[in-house]
C-alpha cells in the first residue's frame, strides 16, 4: 500500500509492533494494522508465550530478540530492519486505533512533518505527565509518551533513543535533530490489561534532562 501526496509522491510504509507476551491480542492487531501499511514487522521481545507464532500466522514478519530488551530495544530493532520511506510505531495490545494510521502518514509523505504523533486525550500516569511537562521545556514535544507515531525511516534509524522508555526523549531528539512534529488526536480503545506502576519513570527523569541539554545546545550530531 502506498500513500500519495499532492505532489504525486508515493511513500511506502512499515508498521513496527513491539510485542512481549501478547499472544491473546497480537493476531487482531496485526490484521487491523495490515490494512494501512505495506509491511508489518512484529518485534517479539523474547516472549514466553505464543506471540511469535500467532503474529506470523496473522501475516506479520517477525523479528525475534534473543533476550528481553524492552520497548526501546524492540522499536530500534524494527527501525533497523525497515526498508520503506516511512515507519509507524503502534502497540501490540490493540489500545491504539489503526484506522488513524493514514492520518499520521499523510503529513510525513507530503513533507509537511518529519514525525506525526497520535495525541491521546488523557495521560493516566502522573509520572508520564511530569516527564512530558519536563520535556516541554525543550520545545513542543506534544504527547511525548504516545505509542502511535509515523516518521521518516531515515530519521528513525538515526535516533539514539537513550532511555528506559520513550517518554520525553523520542520527541525531544526529533526536535533536537531539526525535525518538525505534528499531532493528530486519537481515541484509545478499551482493553482488559492491568497497568503496573512505572518505576522506570524515576530513572527516565535523568535521560530526559540529558536530552534537554543536548537539544538546547544542538548536541545530537546531525539534523533531520
Secondary structure, 3 states (H helix, E strand, C coil): CEEECCCCCEEEEEEEEEECCCCCCHHHHHHHHCCCCCEEEEEECCCCCCHHHHHHHCCCEEEECCCCCHHHHHHHHHHHHCCCCEEEECCCCCCCCHHHHHHHHHHHHCCCCCEEEEEECCCCCHHHHHHHHHHHHHCCCCCCCCCCEEEEHHHHHHCCCCCCCCCCHHHHHHHHCCCCEEEEEECCCCCCCCCCCCCHHHHHHHHHHHHHHHHHCCCCCCCC
